[in-house]
Amino acid sequence: MTERDQERGDGRDPIDEEAAWAEIVAGYGDEPADPPGVWPLGSPAVEEDKLDVGDTVERVHLAEPPTVEGPRDWEAAEDEEDDHFVPPDPPPLPETDLATKLAWVAVLGGPLLLIVSVLLQRSMTWWIVTLGVGGFLGGFATLVSRMRDGRDDDWTDPGSGAVV
């Protein structure tokens, strides 16, 4: 509600904000009252309470939650030397021929040559550009042309289904 609405006189008393804030600040840190129908945690059990027979209010006694061990309470057993897995050494990489090695050097070395000459602020002469761009394109074409074509007998297509 705005101040203009309060001035019109809509039948309600204006709210004293200062008093409301003072009440909130004075009650800071106090515990709220227990909701109706619930026994506080520090009270005795229902059997010990003296209830009138005509008392129609049903009350619920809140008990302490049971202690349950969870996944973070689990501790691992002591590891022994024989209990852990040691993977075998991987097999050596297959040998490649000289053309494949040179193609990889050209694919990686061509752009690297251009980057180094820019970082060292050298002038881009025709032979640096030719080696950089031509080496990359030639090495890439060599690697693509030497790829498997899928007609080898030892290569199986994963989508070919069951083999009988």
Phi, psi and omega in degrees: 000135181269170180295326180294323178293325179292326182288334181290334180079067181275012175099352180258152176282145178293148182275132177271097185293323180298318179293321179295317178294321179296323178293320179295316181293323180293329181268006181294130177093345177283146178279142179288158178291152179294145178293154181294142179087004181236127177287143175292159184296329184274005184274159177290168182293167185296326183295329184276346181283149177263107180249142174283150179294328181278001181288121184259000181278124177271130183243147180247132178263122178273119180263165175295140180293144180291150178277122181237133178281132181252185183293337180276350177275352183283138177240138181284151177286162179296131178280136175253165183298326185275350188273344185259156184273131175244114183291150178288161178295139180291153178291156181293153178293147179292149179287140177250159180275171185296324182296320179293318179297316179293326178294319177294320177298320180291319181295317181275325184282331180299302178296327178296322177298317179293319180294317180295320180291330175288317180294325178274001178057043175271154178286143182276093178280168184295326183284331177290318179293320180295316178295319182292304183286315181294321178296317179297310182296318179293317179294320179295316179297322179295315181295321180291321181290337181266004178293160177293145179263356177088003181263006179287149180285331183278349181263125181248138177281126182294340181263014184277355178087194183285140178253124183258000000 
